[in-house]
Amino acid sequence: MSAQTGEHEARLPRAVWVLTATNFLVAVGFGVVIPVLSPFARTFNATVFQLGLVVSLFAAMRLVTSPFATRLAALIGERNAIALGMLIVATTTFLVALSPNLWWLMTFRALGGVGSATFTIAAFNLLLSTTPQHLRGRASGLSQGGFLLGNMAGPAIGGLLGAISLQAPFYFYTVMLLAAGGVAFVMLPARSEPLPTAAATPRRLGEVVRDIRFQAACLAGFSQGWQSIGVRSALVPVIITETFARTTTWSGIAFAIAATVQALSLAPAGLATDRIGRRPVLITAGLICGGASLAMPVAPNVWVMIALLGVYAIGGAMQGTAPSAAVGDVSGGRGGAPAAAYSMTQDLGAIMGPLIVGAIVDASGYFAGFAVGSGILFAGAVVAALIPKNLDRSFLTR
């Protein structure tokens, strides 16, 4: 193979770069909201369980909407579905800022999940269907990198805005979503065409579900939804502001540092996913994230918490590349129902995690709550270890 040919084969599709840019814009706004969402809900006297409910309702609507989101993207095209979904989330986010009480906040936050499922599943399908198999780890890493680069700036900005007004970050997020939707609509193709190497027909979902690679990816997705999206986002800001008696600015700093570490780890994680296989990266991710989670509730101060968030971020980078690449492998590069099912496992974890852990924390304390998520992460590493090595590395010989 000539150097020129190798360079061409390693070139990522234009759609991946555009999705990375839109992820960045969305993440800046999303990161702004992270440090203030729980404190804002606290102004309505929300309990720890209700804080979890704020996160879970959003994920619940994503879960319910996901099967229809796949059909909608097929009907109107991925580009239009992405733009429409972002418009829905922008509108509901604006209304969250205007909420007069906790129940209105929960309602508008939940409705935002409809738009979130619409644009994330369409974007995931577009990523899988336009990226060759040997580049999926790196494409997933780059796409996740856009989100994480936004999260570097977002939480810090959110902490500063939150010190002025707890509503201001939600207005900022609204603007970022509208900008991201505009970029997607202008720069993405209306519809994606399957690559020549894609499966001629999509694999049946039942066949995909029986594939150990898909099972490992879904368990990793479930644990990511449970611990990263749900428990960590809902409870770490509360520990920092209430246990360590720090302001929301410190929550923003902590998550910004973690996002920086994760962003720096994405390129190596994506390259490892493509070069040595999905299996070892999935195993390592589960072990790192599980260990860091177990230590978070016993952190003696905010500095140790920040360090643990950084360690978790290294495993989080691996969770952002290997599972999605594995889903692309088992679906034959066509996404569709397997991509939606994988997304739903993440949402299911994000629904169950904050609710169950919130109740556990209220009854038994933070350590018991975080330990449950650590157990799920460790279980994901065990299932990944069951993937046959030859099956995991089969794409490397093509």
VOPAGU-2260 file (C-alpha; in pm, 1 decimal, decimal comma):
REM VOPAGU-2260
SITE   aa  ch    i         X         Y         Z
SITE  MET   A    0       0,0       0,0       0,0
SITE  SER   A    1     142,1     340,1     -95,4
SITE  ALA   A    2     176,1     620,9     156,2
SITE  GLN   A    3     -73,9     826,1     -43,1
SITE  THR   A    4    -328,3     545,0     -36,5
SITE  GLY   A    5    -274,3     490,4     335,0
SITE  GLU   A    6    -324,1     862,1     398,9
SITE  HIS   A    7    -645,7     859,9     197,7
SITE  GLU   A    8    -780,3     556,4     383,0
SITE  ALA   A    9    -704,7     721,2     717,7
SITE  ARG   A   10    -892,9    1039,7     626,2
SITE  LEU   A   11   -1211,1    1084,9     824,5
SITE  PRO   A   12   -1532,2    1177,7     639,3
SITE  ARG   A   13   -1644,6    1542,5     631,7
SITE  ALA   A   14   -1959,5    1455,5     827,6
SITE  VAL   A   15   -1745,9    1347,5    1125,6
SITE  TRP   A   16   -1580,9    1690,1    1141,5
SITE  VAL   A   17   -1915,1    1869,6    1115,7
SITE  LEU   A   18   -2063,9    1651,8    1390,6
SITE  THR   A   19   -1758,2    1729,9    1602,6
SITE  ALA   A   20   -1822,4    2103,3    1556,9
SITE  THR   A   21   -2190,9    2071,8    1649,2
SITE  ASN   A   22   -2098,9    1857,8    1950,3
SITE  PHE   A   23   -1865,9    2134,6    2063,0
SITE  LEU   A   24   -2138,7    2398,7    2045,9
SITE  VAL   A   25   -2389,3    2176,4    2226,8
SITE  ALA   A   26   -2133,0    2083,9    2490,9
SITE  VAL   A   27   -2039,3    2441,4    2572,6
SITE  GLY   A   28   -2403,0    2504,2    2660,0
SITE  PHE   A   29   -2452,5    2168,1    2830,8
SITE  GLY   A   30   -2136,8    2219,0    3034,5
SITE  VAL   A   31   -2260,1    2559,8    3145,6
SITE  VAL   A   32   -2571,8    2397,2    3292,4
SITE  ILE   A   33   -2393,3    2113,4    3480,8
SITE  PRO   A   34   -2275,7    2317,0    3783,2
SITE  VAL   A   35   -2610,9    2490,5    3835,2
SITE  LEU   A   36   -2881,2    2234,0    3754,8
SITE  SER   A   37   -2881,8    2068,6    4097,8
SITE  PRO   A   38   -2837,1    2398,2    4292,0
SITE  PHE   A   39   -3118,9    2552,5    4084,0
SITE  ALA   A   40   -3345,8    2261,0    4174,1
SITE  ARG   A   41   -3240,1    2306,7    4537,7
SITE  THR   A   42   -3389,5    2657,4    4532,3
SITE  PHE   A   43   -3727,1    2479,5    4508,5
SITE  ASN   A   44   -3635,6    2267,4    4816,3
SITE  ALA   A   45   -3567,0    1953,7    4610,7
SITE  THR   A   46   -3450,9    1645,7    4802,3
SITE  VAL   A   47   -3155,6    1433,9    4683,6
SITE  PHE   A   48   -3407,4    1191,1    4535,0
SITE  GLN   A   49   -3576,2    1474,7    4346,9
SITE  LEU   A   50   -3238,1    1593,3    4218,5
SITE  GLY   A   51   -3198,1    1247,8    4068,7
SITE  LEU   A   52   -3549,4    1273,5    3928,0
SITE  VAL   A   53   -3458,8    1592,5    3740,8
SITE  VAL   A   54   -3185,1    1397,8    3560,5
SITE  SER   A   55   -3387,2    1078,5    3521,5
SITE  LEU   A   56   -3693,6    1238,6    3364,9
SITE  PHE   A   57   -3480,9    1382,3    3086,8
SITE  ALA   A   58   -3333,8    1038,0    3020,8
SITE  ALA   A   59   -3678,3     874,8    3048,2
SITE  MET   A   60   -3814,2    1086,2    2765,6
SITE  ARG   A   61   -3506,1    1006,7    2559,1
SITE  LEU   A   62   -3570,7     636,9    2621,8
SITE  VAL   A   63   -3936,8     655,0    2520,5
SITE  THR   A   64   -3858,3     864,6    2213,0
SITE  SER   A   65   -3558,0     670,0    2082,4
SITE  PRO   A   66   -3744,6     408,7    1870,0
SITE  PHE   A   67   -3940,8     686,2    1699,6
SITE  ALA   A   68   -3628,4     899,5    1655,8
SITE  THR   A   69   -3474,5     635,2    1429,8
SITE  ARG   A   70   -3785,7     629,4    1212,1
SITE  LEU   A   71   -3802,3    1008,9    1202,2
SITE  ALA   A   72   -3441,0    1033,6    1084,6
SITE  ALA   A   73   -3515,3     778,1     810,8
SITE  LEU   A   74   -3821,8     978,5     707,6
SITE  ILE   A   75   -3684,9    1334,1     701,0
SITE  GLY   A   76   -3309,1    1266,0     683,2
SITE  GLU   A   77   -3043,3    1277,6     952,5
SITE  ARG   A   78   -2959,4    1644,2     893,3
SITE  ASN   A   79   -3315,9    1765,2     943,7
SITE  ALA   A   80   -3363,6    1538,7    1246,5
SITE  ILE   A   81   -3049,4    1681,2    1408,3
SITE  ALA   A   82   -3161,7    2040,8    1352,1
SITE  LEU   A   83   -3517,3    1971,3    1470,6
SITE  GLY   A   84   -3398,3    1796,1    1785,2
SITE  MET   A   85   -3172,2    2084,4    1878,8
SITE  LEU   A   86   -3455,5    2332,6    1829,2
SITE  ILE   A   87   -3674,1    2131,8    2068,6
SITE  VAL   A   88   -3404,5    2120,5    2337,3
SITE  ALA   A   89   -3335,6    2493,2    2294,4
SITE  THR   A   90   -3701,1    2576,6    2351,4
SITE  THR   A   91   -3742,0    2356,2    2657,5
SITE  THR   A   92   -3414,1    2478,4    2808,5
SITE  PHE   A   93   -3535,0    2837,1    2781,5
SITE  LEU   A   94   -3856,0    2736,4    2958,1
SITE  VAL   A   95   -3659,8    2560,1    3236,0
SITE  ALA   A   96   -3502,9    2895,4    3323,1
SITE  LEU   A   97   -3850,9    3046,1    3357,1
SITE  SER   A   98   -3983,9    2764,5    3579,4
SITE  PRO   A   99   -4187,4    2899,3    3875,3
SITE  ASN   A  100   -4153,9    2575,7    4077,5
SITE  LEU   A  101   -3989,7    2233,2    4085,7
SITE  TRP   A  102   -4268,4    2055,6    3897,8
SITE  TRP   A  103   -4252,7    2292,8    3601,2
SITE  LEU   A  104   -3874,0    2253,4    3598,6
SITE  MET   A  105   -3911,0    1874,5    3586,9
SITE  THR   A  106   -4172,6    1896,2    3309,7
SITE  PHE   A  107   -3969,8    2118,9    3078,3
SITE  ARG   A  108   -3651,3    1927,0    3150,3
SITE  ALA   A  109   -3827,0    1600,5    3063,6
SITE  LEU   A  110   -3964,3    1739,0    2735,9
SITE  GLY   A  111   -3610,4    1834,0    2640,0
SITE  GLY   A  112   -3534,2    1462,6    2629,3
SITE  VAL   A  113   -3752,9    1430,1    2319,2
SITE  GLY   A  114   -3530,7    1666,3    2124,9
SITE  SER   A  115   -3213,4    1517,5    2269,2
SITE  ALA   A  116   -3302,6    1166,8    2149,8
SITE  THR   A  117   -3395,0    1304,5    1808,3
SITE  PHE   A  118   -3063,3    1471,5    1739,7
SITE  THR   A  119   -2826,0    1230,4    1917,4
SITE  ILE   A  120   -2956,5     914,1    1748,7
SITE  ALA   A  121   -2960,0    1081,4    1406,6
SITE  ALA   A  122   -2602,1    1198,4    1462,8
SITE  PHE   A  123   -2492,6     851,4    1581,3
SITE  ASN   A  124   -2645,0     684,8    1275,1
SITE  LEU   A  125   -2476,7     939,3    1049,7
SITE  LEU   A  126   -2140,5     878,1    1216,4
SITE  LEU   A  127   -2163,7     497,5    1182,0
SITE  SER   A  128   -2293,6     498,4     826,3
SITE  THR   A  129   -2029,6     737,0     687,4
SITE  THR   A  130   -1716,8     603,5     866,1
SITE  PRO   A  131   -1519,4     294,6     752,7
SITE  GLN   A  132   -1486,9      20,3    1013,8
SITE  HIS   A  133   -1112,6      63,7    1065,4
SITE  LEU   A  134   -1164,1     432,4    1152,6
SITE  ARG   A  135   -1466,6     406,2    1383,7
SITE  GLY   A  136   -1268,1     426,5    1705,7
SITE  ARG   A  137   -1094,7     744,8    1593,9
SITE  ALA   A  138   -1415,5     892,0    1450,1
SITE  SER   A  139   -1596,4     822,1    1778,0
SITE  GLY   A  140   -1308,2     976,2    1969,0
SITE  LEU   A  141   -1307,0    1290,3    1755,1
SITE  SER   A  142   -1683,7    1328,4    1784,6
SITE  GLN   A  143   -1662,8    1283,8    2160,7
SITE  GLY   A  144   -1369,8    1525,6    2160,6
SITE  GLY   A  145   -1589,2    1802,6    2026,6
SITE  PHE   A  146   -1827,0    1747,6    2315,6
SITE  LEU   A  147   -1546,7    1738,4    2570,3
SITE  LEU   A  148   -1368,6    2046,3    2436,0
SITE  GLY   A  149   -1697,1    2227,4    2486,1
SITE  ASN   A  150   -1710,7    2087,0    2836,8
SITE  MET   A  151   -1372,3    2238,5    2913,5
SITE  ALA   A  152   -1511,2    2588,1    2874,0
SITE  GLY   A  153   -1874,0    2517,8    2962,9
SITE  PRO   A  154   -1854,9    2429,2    3334,0
SITE  ALA   A  155   -1618,3    2715,6    3412,7
SITE  ILE   A  156   -1848,1    2961,4    3235,3
SITE  GLY   A  157   -2147,4    2801,3    3407,1
SITE  GLY   A  158   -1989,5    2840,7    3748,5
SITE  LEU   A  159   -1926,0    3209,8    3684,2
SITE  LEU   A  160   -2271,6    3271,6    3538,5
SITE  GLY   A  161   -2428,2    3073,1    3822,4
SITE  ALA   A  162   -2267,2    3305,8    4074,3
SITE  ILE   A  163   -2455,9    3591,0    3907,3
SITE  SER   A  164   -2785,1    3413,4    3832,8
SITE  LEU   A  165   -2885,4    3047,6    3836,2
SITE  GLN   A  166   -3106,6    3109,5    3531,1
SITE  ALA   A  167   -2835,3    3267,5    3312,4
SITE  PRO   A  168   -2662,9    2937,4    3216,7
SITE  PHE   A  169   -2990,7    2804,4    3074,0
SITE  TYR   A  170   -3024,7    3107,6    2846,9
SITE  PHE   A  171   -2666,5    3054,1    2732,5
SITE  TYR   A  172   -2739,3    2687,2    2655,5
SITE  THR   A  173   -3039,7    2790,7    2447,1
SITE  VAL   A  174   -2821,2    3011,4    2226,0
SITE  MET   A  175   -2558,2    2738,4    2181,7
SITE  LEU   A  176   -2821,8    2484,3    2075,4
SITE  LEU   A  177   -2964,8    2719,1    1814,6
SITE  ALA   A  178   -2613,9    2781,4    1678,3
SITE  ALA   A  179   -2538,4    2407,0    1664,6
SITE  GLY   A  180   -2864,7    2334,8    1485,6
SITE  GLY   A  181   -2782,5    2600,3    1227,8
SITE  VAL   A  182   -2436,3    2456,1    1161,6
SITE  ALA   A  183   -2579,9    2106,1    1120,2
SITE  PHE   A  184   -2852,1    2219,9     881,2
SITE  VAL   A  185   -2612,7    2416,1     660,0
SITE  MET   A  186   -2313,7    2180,3     649,4
SITE  LEU   A  187   -2441,9    1822,0     675,4
SITE  PRO   A  188   -2581,6    1622,1     382,2
SITE  ALA   A  189   -2958,7    1582,4     385,7
SITE  ARG   A  190   -2926,4    1202,9     393,4
SITE  SER   A  191   -2638,9     958,5     435,6
SITE  GLU   A  192   -2557,4     687,2     183,7
SITE  PRO   A  193   -2422,8     353,7     317,9
SITE  LEU   A  194   -2055,5     288,6     247,0
SITE  PRO   A  195   -1966,6      19,1     -11,2
SITE  THR   A  196   -1828,1    -192,6     274,9
SITE  ALA   A  197   -2152,6    -172,0     474,0
SITE  ALA   A  198   -2373,8    -477,4     504,6
SITE  ALA   A  199   -2612,1    -513,9     210,6
SITE  THR   A  200   -2903,6    -539,5     451,6
SITE  PRO   A  201   -2916,8    -446,2     820,4
SITE  ARG   A  202   -2875,7    -735,4    1063,4
SITE  ARG   A  203   -3188,9    -823,8    1254,7
SITE  LEU   A  204   -3198,2    -675,3    1601,4
SITE  GLY   A  205   -3245,6   -1019,6    1759,1
SITE  GLU   A  206   -2928,0   -1142,8    1590,2
SITE  VAL   A  207   -2737,3    -834,7    1700,6
SITE  VAL   A  208   -2856,7    -867,2    2061,3
SITE  ARG   A  209   -2712,7   -1221,1    2079,4
SITE  ASP   A  210   -2369,5   -1093,1    1976,3
SITE  ILE   A  211   -2139,1   -1072,5    2281,2
SITE  ARG   A  212   -1978,7    -756,8    2138,7
SITE  PHE   A  213   -2313,7    -581,1    2139,1
SITE  GLN   A  214   -2390,9    -706,4    2489,8
SITE  ALA   A  215   -2058,8    -570,3    2618,4
SITE  ALA   A  216   -2114,1    -236,8    2443,6
SITE  CYS   A  217   -2465,3    -203,5    2586,7
SITE  LEU   A  218   -2353,2    -286,6    2940,4
SITE  ALA   A  219   -2078,0     -26,0    2905,6
SITE  GLY   A  220   -2339,3     218,3    2778,9
SITE  PHE   A  221   -2572,7     134,9    3066,2
SITE  SER   A  222   -2296,3     188,1    3322,3
SITE  GLN   A  223   -2197,1     513,0    3153,0
SITE  GLY   A  224   -2555,7     636,6    3171,3
SITE  TRP   A  225   -2586,9     523,0    3533,1
SITE  GLN   A  226   -2260,6     659,2    3670,8
SITE  SER   A  227   -2129,9     926,8    3432,1
SITE  ILE   A  228   -2444,5    1092,6    3302,6
SITE  GLY   A  229   -2661,1    1025,2    3604,5
SITE  VAL   A  230   -2490,8     975,8    3940,4
SITE  ARG   A  231   -2170,3    1172,6    3881,5
SITE  SER   A  232   -2343,6    1474,4    3724,8
SITE  ALA   A  233   -2617,6    1481,6    3990,1
SITE  LEU   A  234   -2421,1    1413,8    4308,9
SITE  VAL   A  235   -2064,2    1536,5    4264,1
SITE  PRO   A  236   -2176,2    1904,1    4245,6
SITE  VAL   A  237   -2377,9    1849,4    4564,2
SITE  ILE   A  238   -2077,0    1696,3    4744,2
SITE  ILE   A  239   -1860,2    1988,7    4636,9
SITE  THR   A  240   -2108,5    2259,1    4737,7
SITE  GLU   A  241   -2253,8    2098,6    5052,5
SITE  THR   A  242   -1993,4    1856,5    5193,4
SITE  PHE   A  243   -1685,8    2060,5    5099,8
SITE  ALA   A  244   -1869,8    2395,9    5141,0
SITE  ARG   A  245   -1745,1    2529,2    4806,6
SITE  THR   A  246   -1926,9    2751,7    4556,8
SITE  THR   A  247   -2065,5    2639,1    4221,3
SITE  THR   A  248   -1751,8    2786,1    4063,9
SITE  TRP   A  249   -1554,4    2496,4    4214,0
SITE  SER   A  250   -1795,3    2246,3    4058,1
SITE  GLY   A  251   -1735,9    2413,0    3725,3
SITE  ILE   A  252   -1357,7    2397,5    3770,4
SITE  ALA   A  253   -1369,3    2029,8    3870,7
SITE  PHE   A  254   -1573,5    1922,7    3568,4
SITE  ALA   A  255   -1369,5    2142,7    3333,3
SITE  ILE   A  256   -1046,5    1975,0    3448,6
SITE  ALA   A  257   -1203,9    1631,0    3408,5
SITE  ALA   A  258   -1323,5    1722,4    3059,4
SITE  THR   A  259    -973,1    1839,5    2968,2
SITE  VAL   A  260    -819,0    1511,3    3082,9
SITE  GLN   A  261   -1082,0    1312,9    2895,5
SITE  ALA   A  262   -1032,8    1515,8    2577,5
SITE  LEU   A  263    -657,5    1459,2    2588,7
SITE  SER   A  264    -718,5    1086,3    2637,9
SITE  LEU   A  265    -959,3    1047,0    2345,4
SITE  ALA   A  266    -702,6    1028,8    2064,4
SITE  PRO   A  267    -501,6     749,4    2231,7
SITE  ALA   A  268    -825,6     570,4    2324,8
SITE  GLY   A  269    -959,3     591,4    1969,1
SITE  LEU   A  270    -630,3     474,6    1820,4
SITE  ALA   A  271    -614,9     183,7    2066,1
SITE  THR   A  272    -973,6      90,6    1981,1
SITE  ASP   A  273    -882,9      68,1    1611,4
SITE  ARG   A  274    -535,5     -85,3    1651,0
SITE  ILE   A  275    -570,7    -343,4    1930,0
SITE  GLY   A  276    -947,4    -400,6    1930,7
SITE  ARG   A  277   -1258,7    -303,2    2122,6
SITE  ARG   A  278   -1225,1    -576,9    2389,7
SITE  PRO   A  279    -913,8    -460,5    2580,7
SITE  VAL   A  280   -1030,0     -99,1    2576,1
SITE  LEU   A  281   -1372,4    -194,4    2715,2
SITE  ILE   A  282   -1210,8    -398,6    2993,8
SITE  THR   A  283    -972,4    -119,4    3092,9
SITE  ALA   A  284   -1250,7     141,0    3086,6
SITE  GLY   A  285   -1466,1     -57,7    3328,2
SITE  LEU   A  286   -1180,9    -113,1    3573,0
SITE  ILE   A  287   -1062,8     249,6    3575,4
SITE  CYS   A  288   -1408,5     405,9    3603,3
SITE  GLY   A  289   -1522,2     153,2    3864,0
SITE  GLY   A  290   -1219,7     213,9    4084,8
SITE  ALA   A  291   -1241,0     593,5    4062,9
SITE  SER   A  292   -1616,0     589,3    4137,2
SITE  LEU   A  293   -1564,0     379,9    4447,3
SITE  ALA   A  294   -1320,5     637,5    4586,4
SITE  MET   A  295   -1520,3     955,2    4509,2
SITE  PRO   A  296   -1758,8     951,9    4808,6
SITE  VAL   A  297   -1467,9     911,4    5054,5
SITE  ALA   A  298   -1257,2    1191,4    4904,6
SITE  PRO   A  299   -1135,3    1403,4    5198,5
SITE  ASN   A  300   -1135,6    1734,0    5011,6
SITE  VAL   A  301   -1211,9    1900,7    4681,2
SITE  TRP   A  302    -857,7    1848,1    4548,8
SITE  VAL   A  303    -877,1    1471,4    4584,8
SITE  MET   A  304   -1222,6    1478,7    4424,5
SITE  ILE   A  305   -1080,7    1667,3    4126,2
SITE  ALA   A  306    -799,5    1411,5    4096,6
SITE  LEU   A  307   -1050,3    1124,6    4102,9
SITE  LEU   A  308   -1263,1    1294,2    3839,1
SITE  GLY   A  309    -948,1    1312,1    3626,0
SITE  VAL   A  310    -878,7     941,2    3668,2
SITE  TYR   A  311   -1240,1     863,1    3585,6
SITE  ALA   A  312   -1205,9    1080,4    3275,1
SITE  ILE   A  313    -932,1     855,5    3136,2
SITE  GLY   A  314   -1167,7     557,6    3156,1
SITE  GLY   A  315   -1447,6     777,9    3025,4
SITE  ALA   A  316   -1246,3     845,4    2709,5
SITE  MET   A  317   -1233,8     471,4    2648,0
SITE  GLN   A  318   -1608,4     446,2    2712,2
SITE  GLY   A  319   -1657,4     713,7    2448,9
SITE  THR   A  320   -1479,3     519,0    2173,9
SITE  ALA   A  321   -1489,5     140,1    2213,9
SITE  PRO   A  322   -1865,1      79,0    2272,5
SITE  SER   A  323   -1983,3     288,5    1977,6
SITE  ALA   A  324   -1721,1     129,4    1750,8
SITE  ALA   A  325   -1841,1    -215,1    1861,8
SITE  VAL   A  326   -2201,4    -119,8    1780,9
SITE  GLY   A  327   -2089,9     -16,1    1433,0
SITE  ASP   A  328   -1914,4    -350,7    1390,3
SITE  VAL   A  329   -2211,3    -566,7    1486,1
SITE  SER   A  330   -2459,7    -357,9    1285,3
SITE  GLY   A  331   -2254,6    -391,1     969,4
SITE  GLY   A  332   -2195,4     -17,2     954,1
SITE  ARG   A  333   -2563,0      65,1     907,4
SITE  GLY   A  334   -2665,5     182,0    1255,0
SITE  GLY   A  335   -3045,6     178,8    1262,7
SITE  ALA   A  336   -3219,1     -24,5    1534,4
SITE  PRO   A  337   -2893,5    -145,3    1698,5
SITE  ALA   A  338   -2774,5     214,8    1732,4
SITE  ALA   A  339   -3107,5     315,5    1886,2
SITE  ALA   A  340   -3100,3      15,7    2121,4
SITE  TYR   A  341   -2750,2     105,1    2237,1
SITE  SER   A  342   -2858,4     465,5    2297,8
SITE  MET   A  343   -3156,2     337,8    2496,5
SITE  THR   A  344   -2931,4     138,0    2729,4
SITE  GLN   A  345   -2746,3     459,6    2813,3
SITE  ASP   A  346   -3075,5     633,9    2881,4
SITE  LEU   A  347   -3199,7     344,4    3093,3
SITE  GLY   A  348   -2889,1     374,8    3308,3
SITE  ALA   A  349   -2934,1     750,6    3335,8
SITE  ILE   A  350   -3295,0     697,4    3446,2
SITE  MET   A  351   -3234,4     424,1    3700,1
SITE  GLY   A  352   -2902,8     547,1    3836,5
SITE  PRO   A  353   -2999,9     884,0    3984,4
SITE  LEU   A  354   -3331,7     752,9    4120,2
SITE  ILE   A  355   -3198,1     437,6    4283,1
SITE  VAL   A  356   -2875,6     595,5    4401,8
SITE  GLY   A  357   -3060,7     904,3    4525,2
SITE  ALA   A  358   -3278,9     681,5    4742,9
SITE  ILE   A  359   -2973,4     485,0    4862,3
SITE  VAL   A  360   -2785,7     804,6    4949,5
SITE  ASP   A  361   -3083,9     942,5    5140,9
SITE  ALA   A  362   -3097,6     617,1    5341,8
SITE  SER   A  363   -2734,9     501,6    5369,7
SITE  GLY   A  364   -2498,6     775,8    5253,0
SITE  TYR   A  365   -2288,5     854,3    4950,3
SITE  PHE   A  366   -2051,5     555,7    4963,2
SITE  ALA   A  367   -2328,5     297,6    4929,2
SITE  GLY   A  368   -2476,0     488,1    4636,5
SITE  PHE   A  369   -2150,7     518,1    4442,6
SITE  ALA   A  370   -2057,4     155,0    4517,4
SITE  VAL   A  371   -2357,4      27,5    4321,5
SITE  GLY   A  372   -2242,1     209,5    4008,0
SITE  SER   A  373   -1888,0      80,4    4057,1
SITE  GLY   A  374   -2021,7    -275,1    4065,5
SITE  ILE   A  375   -2197,3    -223,2    3731,8
SITE  LEU   A  376   -1880,4     -81,7    3578,1
SITE  PHE   A  377   -1678,6    -381,2    3698,4
SITE  ALA   A  378   -1945,6    -614,9    3558,8
SITE  GLY   A  379   -1906,7    -446,2    3220,8
SITE  ALA   A  380   -1534,2    -524,6    3226,1
SITE  VAL   A  381   -1611,1    -890,1    3299,4
SITE  VAL   A  382   -1855,7    -921,0    3007,0
SITE  ALA   A  383   -1607,3    -751,0    2773,4
SITE  ALA   A  384   -1346,3   -1010,3    2874,0
SITE  LEU   A  385   -1578,2   -1279,7    2731,7
SITE  ILE   A  386   -1548,4   -1139,8    2377,0
SITE  PRO   A  387   -1341,2   -1386,4    2168,9
SITE  LYS   A  388   -1013,9   -1223,2    2065,9
SITE  ASN   A  389   -1039,2   -1340,3    1705,8
SITE  LEU   A  390   -1390,8   -1195,8    1671,3
SITE  ASP   A  391   -1288,2    -865,3    1826,0
SITE  ARG   A  392    -990,5    -825,0    1592,1
SITE  SER   A  393   -1153,6    -963,2    1275,8
SITE  PHE   A  394   -1191,4    -617,1    1121,1
SITE  LEU   A  395    -814,5    -560,9    1142,6
SITE  THR   A  396    -750,2    -830,0     880,2
SITE  ARG   A  397    -987,2    -691,9     617,1
